[in-house]
């Protein structure tokens, strides 16, 4: 029974991951106005920041769509729960920012943060804060540093290469979160909106 559940979940993750970049009507997340560094208009950092906004929108809106009592749900014993996956992304955002040269906010207690995995309100807030922090780390990088050596996820690459690896990691966990939601009968908000738009179109 567990093997069958794992196979179904794995298939759902694969489908969700490949579908994640499908065109949508999502509104981009607007970076905080308080940012001290102006966002680049073009180049690798601008492209990565656009991807980061995409993932922030999807993660936070899906987290908001999941009922609070489902945050402890997990597909099998020993596997991350819905809340755990979101907080794993939060922790990764802070750790990736650190790897790129921006330390976590003063006083941030990562263990205490991870203990909030079952609290929907805190999870959504933590996602927003962590994406804002990672965005600030990217803004602090100079375009002249993009080809500098960078070690991330145990791999030796460049700062520019790190951007690609980070989007891969975000895509993997977004696909996982979508599969978890679908297993619980939750339609991703962007899919639900698209379905409503299609239903509202005049039938020919």
HELIX and SHEET records of a PDB file:
HELIX    1   1 UNK A    2  UNK A   19  1                                  18    
HELIX    2   2 UNK A   44  UNK A   65  1                                  22    
HELIX    3   3 UNK A   68  UNK A   70  5                                   3    
HELIX    4   4 UNK A   82  UNK A   99  1                                  18    
HELIX    5   5 UNK A  110  UNK A  114  1                                   5    
HELIX    6   6 UNK A  120  UNK A  139  1                                  20    
HELIX    7   7 UNK A  143  UNK A  145  5                                   3    
HELIX    8   8 UNK A  159  UNK A  183  1                                  25    
HELIX    9   9 UNK A  189  UNK A  200  1                                  12    
SHEET    1   A 2 UNK A 149  UNK A 152  0                                        
SHEET    2   A 2 UNK A 155  UNK A 158 -1                                        
END                                                                             
